Amino acid sequence: CLGDCQLHTSCGIQKCTTDFVSFTSRLNAALEDFDLEFCKALRAYSVCTYRNSKVCRGNLVYHSAVLGIGDLMTQRNCTKDGPTSSTSPEMTHDPCNYSGHTEAREHQGGEKTPPPTYLFCGLFGDPHLRTFKDHFQTCKVEGAWPLIDNNYLSVQVTNVPVVPGSSATATNKITIIFKSYQDCTDQKVYQAVADDLPAAFVDGTTSGGDGNTRSLHIVEKVSGKYIEMHARYIGTTVYIHQLGHYLTLAIRMPQELVMAYEESQDLQLCLNGCPSGERIDQSGHLPLPVAGKRLPWGAVAHPQSGYTLETATTKCHEKMLVKDIYFYSCVFDLLTTGDANFTAAAHSALQDVEALHPSKEHWHIFPRSGGGGVGRDSKFFVSLGLVCLILVAYL
């Protein structure tokens, strides 16, 4: 039995399998490059099994693994030839894949580090802001304002008034600068304006760096209406939609990169929220337009809106069954503008949260009052009788 025992001991199939499982467990199936990364991991797994083919020839686990790899490659339409992932410390680390940075630090320092923490920020509607801290605000912020400004990425939005005489504005221009990073990408600038949502950077390209690595690229999902930007080298994903005549934005970015900024870059709406003087909601109370009454902070009713509290509630409920902060924002936007496209914007913003926000338990933010909560049916609006709506997130 000595020969068989030595053969079993020297077979490294278990290490091949462990490396493959470890790498693929960190992949996010929701990201656009999932299939590409999974195929790279399969090819690395196949290479590892080939290296052990002689010493494992009598091992049933080895033969099962080989068959399994073949089946997976067929199911995923993977080619046998192509790049492989860095599934083991011995293999070359890809500097343009942020998801591999943690593993590289572990290999260098010998200490296990926790997986990276991702943060979410979104802007939509009149405009409503969800910050990286999951605070929800409604702001004026007319003109150009920085959403994000750190050492890797700058995002600026321009907001214009929606209704004459109202403080409410909406986004009609977005400018994004991906700053140059090692050999992964040159600086790339993207700009979208109302009725012009391009699927390319301003220089006409659709990717940054080596086209084979796809460290930065744009994907057009719906022509002129919805694009995604994937920056693998900084682990960042951006969604931009055009709904009606205005734009919405959602972004997920690693916390350590979000916090990499200088003192002069502290004005970032996604990080610190809106300045107090720019808030439409005060202490979480958001004014609702009421016919014939002028509201605080310059807000007035839109005489042509055609919506009442009841009809706006019904309209928003068609798209959003859960009466969370996005639902209430929808009602505010309908009463302010009379534009049904803002219903779609609120619904789309919630879908972006579900696609990008890392914590499912935080997808829905529910408003709360000082009395300990808000009712979840239309009676809340009917019985309000005031000109404010409780719209406060976790503070």
C-alpha positions as CSV (number, residue, x, y, z in Angstrom):
1,C,0.0,0.0,0.0
2,L,3.0,2.2,0.4
3,G,3.1,3.2,-3.3
4,D,-0.6,4.1,-3.3
5,C,-0.4,6.1,-0.1
6,Q,2.6,8.1,-1.5
7,L,0.6,8.7,-4.7
8,H,-2.4,10.0,-2.8
9,T,-0.3,12.2,-0.6
10,S,1.5,13.9,-3.5
11,C,-1.6,14.6,-5.5
12,G,-2.4,18.3,-5.3
13,I,-6.0,18.3,-6.6
14,Q,-7.4,19.4,-3.3
15,K,-5.3,22.6,-3.5
16,C,-6.5,23.2,-7.1
17,T,-10.1,22.9,-6.0
18,T,-9.6,25.1,-2.9
19,D,-8.0,27.9,-4.9
20,F,-10.8,27.7,-7.5
21,V,-13.6,27.8,-4.9
22,S,-11.9,30.6,-3.0
23,F,-11.5,32.8,-6.1
24,T,-15.0,32.3,-7.5
25,S,-16.7,32.8,-4.2
26,R,-15.5,36.4,-4.3
27,L,-17.0,37.1,-7.7
28,N,-20.2,39.1,-7.9
29,A,-22.7,37.5,-10.3
30,A,-24.4,40.9,-10.8
31,L,-21.4,42.5,-12.3
32,E,-21.1,42.7,-16.1
33,D,-17.6,41.0,-16.2
34,F,-18.7,37.9,-14.1
35,D,-18.6,35.4,-17.0
36,L,-15.2,36.7,-18.1
37,E,-13.7,36.3,-14.6
38,F,-15.4,32.9,-14.1
39,C,-13.9,31.5,-17.3
40,K,-10.4,32.8,-16.3
41,A,-10.8,30.9,-13.0
42,L,-11.9,27.7,-14.8
43,R,-8.8,27.9,-17.1
44,A,-6.6,28.4,-14.0
45,Y,-8.3,25.4,-12.4
46,S,-7.7,23.3,-15.6
47,V,-4.0,24.3,-15.7
48,C,-3.6,23.3,-12.1
49,T,-5.2,19.9,-12.7
50,Y,-2.9,19.4,-15.8
51,R,0.2,20.0,-13.7
52,N,-1.0,17.2,-11.3
53,S,-2.1,14.8,-14.0
54,K,0.7,12.3,-13.5
55,V,0.7,12.2,-9.7
56,C,-3.1,12.1,-9.6
57,R,-3.8,9.6,-12.3
58,G,-5.1,7.1,-9.8
59,N,-7.2,9.6,-7.8
60,L,-10.9,9.5,-8.4
61,V,-11.3,13.1,-7.0
62,Y,-8.9,14.3,-9.7
63,H,-10.8,12.6,-12.5
64,S,-14.1,14.0,-11.2
65,A,-12.6,17.5,-11.2
66,V,-11.4,17.2,-14.8
67,L,-14.9,16.1,-15.9
68,G,-16.5,18.9,-13.9
69,I,-14.2,21.5,-15.4
70,G,-15.1,20.4,-18.9
71,D,-18.8,20.5,-18.1
72,L,-18.6,24.0,-16.6
73,M,-16.6,25.3,-19.6
74,T,-19.3,24.1,-21.9
75,Q,-22.1,25.6,-19.8
76,R,-20.3,29.0,-19.6
77,N,-19.2,29.0,-23.2
78,C,-15.6,29.3,-22.0
79,T,-12.7,28.9,-24.5
80,K,-9.9,26.5,-23.5
81,D,-7.3,29.1,-24.5
82,G,-7.1,32.5,-22.9
83,P,-6.1,34.4,-19.8
84,T,-6.2,32.7,-16.3
85,S,-7.0,34.2,-12.9
86,S,-4.6,34.6,-10.1
87,T,-6.1,31.8,-8.0
88,S,-2.9,31.0,-6.1
89,P,-0.1,33.0,-4.5
90,E,2.3,31.6,-7.0
91,M,0.5,33.1,-10.0
92,T,0.9,36.7,-11.2
93,H,-1.3,39.3,-9.5
94,D,-3.4,41.4,-11.8
95,P,-2.9,45.0,-10.7
96,C,-6.0,46.1,-12.7
97,N,-8.5,43.9,-10.8
98,Y,-9.4,45.5,-7.5
99,S,-11.1,42.3,-6.2
100,G,-7.6,40.7,-6.2
101,H,-5.9,43.5,-4.2
102,T,-6.9,42.0,-0.8
103,E,-5.5,38.6,-1.7
104,A,-2.2,40.2,-2.8
105,R,-1.9,42.0,0.5
106,E,-2.5,38.8,2.3
107,H,0.2,37.0,0.3
108,Q,2.7,39.8,1.0
109,G,2.0,40.3,4.7
110,G,1.0,36.8,5.7
111,E,-2.1,38.1,7.6
112,K,-5.7,37.5,6.5
113,T,-7.5,40.8,5.8
114,P,-11.3,41.2,5.6
115,P,-12.9,41.6,2.2
116,P,-13.3,45.2,1.0
117,T,-16.3,47.2,2.2
118,Y,-18.4,48.7,-0.6
119,L,-20.5,51.9,-0.3
120,F,-23.5,53.1,-2.4
121,C,-24.6,56.6,-3.4
122,G,-27.5,57.6,-5.6
123,L,-29.1,60.8,-7.0
124,F,-32.5,61.0,-8.7
125,G,-35.7,63.1,-8.9
126,D,-36.0,66.6,-7.5
127,P,-33.2,65.8,-6.6
128,H,-33.1,63.2,-3.8
129,L,-29.7,62.1,-2.5
130,R,-28.8,58.8,-0.8
131,T,-25.3,59.3,0.6
132,F,-22.5,56.8,1.2
133,K,-23.7,56.8,4.8
134,D,-27.2,55.7,3.8
135,H,-28.6,59.1,4.8
136,F,-31.5,60.3,2.6
137,Q,-31.9,64.0,1.8
138,T,-33.7,66.3,-0.6
139,C,-31.8,69.3,-1.7
140,K,-31.9,72.4,-3.9
141,V,-28.2,72.4,-5.1
142,E,-28.9,74.4,-8.2
143,G,-26.0,74.6,-10.6
144,A,-22.8,72.5,-10.6
145,W,-22.0,70.4,-7.5
146,P,-19.4,67.6,-6.8
147,L,-21.0,64.3,-5.8
148,I,-17.6,62.6,-5.5
149,D,-14.1,64.0,-5.6
150,N,-11.3,61.7,-4.5
151,N,-7.9,60.5,-5.7
152,Y,-9.4,58.1,-8.2
153,L,-12.7,59.5,-9.4
154,S,-14.6,62.8,-9.7
155,V,-18.3,63.0,-10.4
156,Q,-20.0,66.4,-10.9
157,V,-23.7,67.0,-11.5
158,T,-25.5,70.1,-12.7
159,N,-29.1,70.7,-11.5
160,V,-31.6,73.1,-13.0
161,P,-35.0,74.3,-11.7
162,V,-37.9,72.0,-12.6
163,V,-40.8,74.3,-11.9
164,P,-40.7,78.1,-11.9
165,G,-40.9,79.5,-8.3
166,S,-40.0,76.1,-6.7
167,S,-36.8,75.2,-4.9
168,A,-36.9,71.8,-6.5
169,T,-34.3,71.0,-9.2
170,A,-33.3,68.0,-11.2
171,T,-30.1,66.8,-12.9
172,N,-29.6,67.6,-16.6
173,K,-25.8,67.1,-16.8
174,I,-23.3,64.6,-15.4
175,T,-19.5,64.7,-15.8
176,I,-17.3,61.9,-14.6
177,I,-13.5,61.8,-14.6
178,F,-11.7,58.5,-14.1
179,K,-8.2,59.6,-13.1
180,S,-5.2,57.8,-14.6
181,Y,-4.1,54.8,-12.6
182,Q,-0.8,52.9,-13.1
183,D,-0.9,50.9,-16.4
184,C,-4.7,50.2,-16.0
185,T,-6.1,53.3,-17.6
186,D,-5.3,56.8,-18.9
187,Q,-7.5,59.6,-17.6
188,K,-11.0,59.2,-19.1
189,V,-13.7,61.8,-19.1
190,Y,-17.4,61.0,-19.6
191,Q,-20.2,63.6,-20.0
192,A,-23.9,63.1,-20.4
193,V,-26.5,65.9,-20.8
194,A,-30.3,65.7,-21.1
195,D,-31.3,64.0,-24.3
196,D,-27.7,63.0,-25.0
197,L,-26.5,59.9,-23.1
198,P,-23.5,58.6,-25.0
199,A,-22.1,55.1,-24.8
200,A,-18.5,56.5,-25.1
201,F,-16.1,58.8,-23.4
202,V,-15.6,62.3,-24.7
203,D,-12.6,61.1,-26.8
204,G,-14.8,58.6,-28.6
205,T,-13.4,55.5,-26.9
206,T,-15.4,53.0,-24.9
207,S,-12.7,51.7,-22.7
208,G,-9.5,52.7,-20.9
209,G,-6.1,51.0,-20.8
210,D,-5.5,47.7,-22.5
211,G,-8.6,46.6,-24.3
212,N,-7.9,43.0,-23.5
213,T,-8.0,43.5,-19.7
214,R,-11.2,45.6,-19.8
215,S,-10.1,47.4,-16.7
216,L,-12.5,50.3,-17.5
217,H,-15.3,50.1,-20.0
218,I,-18.8,51.4,-20.9
219,V,-21.7,49.2,-21.6
220,E,-24.8,50.5,-23.3
221,K,-27.9,48.7,-21.9
222,V,-30.6,50.8,-23.6
223,S,-29.6,53.1,-26.4
224,G,-29.8,56.7,-25.3
225,K,-31.5,55.8,-22.0
226,Y,-29.2,53.6,-19.8
227,I,-25.5,53.0,-19.6
228,E,-23.2,51.3,-17.2
229,M,-19.5,52.0,-16.4
230,H,-17.4,49.3,-14.9
231,A,-14.0,50.2,-13.5
232,R,-12.4,46.9,-12.4
233,Y,-9.2,48.5,-11.3
234,I,-10.9,50.5,-8.6
235,G,-13.8,48.1,-8.0
236,T,-16.4,50.7,-9.0
237,T,-19.6,50.5,-10.9
238,V,-21.7,53.4,-12.2
239,Y,-25.3,53.4,-13.6
240,I,-26.7,56.4,-15.4
241,H,-30.3,56.6,-16.7
242,Q,-32.2,59.2,-18.6
243,L,-35.9,59.3,-17.6
244,G,-38.0,62.1,-19.1
245,H,-35.7,65.1,-19.6
246,Y,-33.5,64.4,-16.6
247,L,-30.7,62.1,-15.5
248,T,-30.2,59.8,-12.5
249,L,-27.0,58.3,-11.2
250,A,-26.1,55.4,-8.9
251,I,-22.6,54.3,-7.9
252,R,-20.9,51.6,-5.8
253,M,-17.3,52.1,-4.7
254,P,-14.9,50.6,-2.1
255,Q,-14.9,52.5,1.1
256,E,-11.1,52.8,1.3
257,L,-11.1,54.5,-2.1
258,V,-14.0,56.7,-1.2
259,M,-12.0,58.0,1.8
260,A,-8.9,58.7,-0.2
261,Y,-9.2,62.5,-0.6
262,E,-7.5,65.7,0.5
263,E,-8.9,68.4,2.8
264,S,-9.6,70.6,-0.2
265,Q,-11.9,67.9,-1.5
266,D,-14.3,67.8,1.5
267,L,-17.3,69.2,-0.5
268,Q,-18.7,65.9,-1.7
269,L,-22.5,65.4,-1.6
270,C,-22.2,61.6,-1.7
271,L,-19.8,61.7,1.3
272,N,-21.1,64.5,3.5
273,G,-24.5,65.3,2.2
274,C,-25.9,68.6,1.2
275,P,-24.9,71.8,3.0
276,S,-27.7,72.8,5.5
277,G,-28.6,75.9,3.5
278,E,-29.3,73.7,0.4
279,R,-31.7,71.3,2.1
280,I,-35.4,71.4,1.1
281,D,-36.2,69.0,3.9
282,Q,-35.5,70.3,7.3
283,S,-35.1,67.9,10.2
284,G,-36.6,65.3,7.8
285,H,-39.7,67.3,7.0
286,L,-40.2,67.8,3.3
287,P,-42.8,70.4,2.1
288,L,-45.6,69.2,-0.1
289,P,-47.2,71.6,-2.6
290,V,-50.7,72.6,-1.5
291,A,-52.9,74.6,-3.8
292,G,-53.1,78.3,-2.9
293,K,-50.4,78.2,-0.2
294,R,-46.9,79.3,-0.4
295,L,-44.5,77.0,1.4
296,P,-41.2,77.6,3.2
297,W,-37.9,77.9,1.3
298,G,-39.6,79.3,-1.9
299,A,-41.6,76.1,-2.7
300,V,-45.0,76.7,-4.3
301,A,-47.7,74.5,-5.8
302,H,-47.5,73.7,-9.4
303,P,-51.0,74.8,-10.6
304,Q,-50.9,72.5,-13.6
305,S,-49.7,69.4,-11.8
306,G,-53.1,67.8,-11.9
307,Y,-52.3,65.6,-8.9
308,T,-53.7,65.5,-5.4
309,L,-52.2,63.6,-2.5
310,E,-54.6,60.7,-3.2
311,T,-53.9,60.5,-7.0
312,A,-50.2,60.9,-6.6
313,T,-50.2,58.2,-3.9
314,T,-52.1,55.9,-6.3
315,K,-49.8,56.6,-9.2
316,C,-46.6,55.9,-7.2
317,H,-48.2,52.7,-5.8
318,E,-48.5,51.3,-9.3
319,K,-44.7,51.2,-9.5
320,M,-43.7,50.7,-5.9
321,L,-45.6,48.4,-3.6
322,V,-43.4,49.1,-0.6
323,K,-44.0,52.5,0.9
324,D,-40.5,53.4,1.7
325,I,-38.5,56.6,1.2
326,Y,-38.5,56.1,-2.6
327,F,-42.3,55.9,-2.6
328,Y,-42.6,59.1,-0.6
329,S,-40.1,60.9,-2.8
330,C,-42.2,59.8,-5.8
331,V,-45.3,61.5,-4.3
332,F,-43.4,64.7,-3.6
333,D,-42.0,64.8,-7.2
334,L,-45.4,64.3,-8.7
335,L,-47.1,67.0,-6.6
336,T,-44.2,69.4,-7.3
337,T,-43.9,68.8,-11.1
338,G,-46.9,66.9,-12.4
339,D,-44.4,64.9,-14.5
340,A,-45.1,61.2,-14.4
341,N,-41.5,60.5,-15.5
342,F,-40.4,61.1,-11.9
343,T,-42.4,58.1,-10.9
344,A,-40.2,56.0,-13.2
345,A,-37.1,57.8,-11.8
346,A,-37.9,56.8,-8.2
347,H,-38.7,53.2,-9.2
348,S,-35.5,53.0,-11.3
349,A,-33.4,54.5,-8.4
350,L,-34.7,51.7,-6.1
351,Q,-33.9,49.1,-8.7
352,D,-30.3,50.5,-8.8
353,V,-30.1,50.2,-5.0
354,E,-31.1,46.5,-5.3
355,A,-28.5,45.9,-8.0
356,L,-25.6,47.8,-6.4
357,H,-26.1,48.3,-2.6
358,P,-24.0,45.7,-0.8
359,S,-26.5,45.2,2.2
360,K,-29.9,43.8,1.3
361,E,-31.2,44.7,4.8
362,H,-30.6,48.4,4.0
363,W,-32.2,48.5,0.5
364,H,-35.4,50.0,1.9
365,I,-35.2,53.1,4.1
366,F,-38.4,53.9,5.9
367,P,-39.3,57.3,7.2
368,R,-40.0,57.8,10.9
369,S,-41.6,60.5,12.9
370,G,-40.8,61.6,16.4
371,G,-43.7,59.5,17.6
372,G,-42.0,56.3,16.5
373,G,-43.0,55.6,13.0
374,V,-45.1,56.4,9.9
375,G,-48.2,54.6,8.8
376,R,-47.8,52.5,5.7
377,D,-51.0,53.3,3.9
378,S,-52.5,56.3,2.2
379,K,-54.3,57.3,5.4
380,F,-51.0,58.8,6.4
381,F,-51.3,61.4,3.6
382,V,-55.0,62.0,4.0
383,S,-54.8,62.6,7.7
384,L,-51.7,64.8,7.5
385,G,-53.5,68.1,7.1
386,L,-50.1,69.9,7.3
387,V,-47.8,70.9,4.5
388,C,-44.9,68.5,5.3
389,L,-44.1,64.9,4.8
390,I,-41.8,63.0,7.1
391,L,-38.9,61.9,5.0
392,V,-36.0,61.1,7.2
393,A,-33.6,58.2,6.9
394,Y,-31.5,56.5,9.6
395,L,-29.6,59.2,11.4
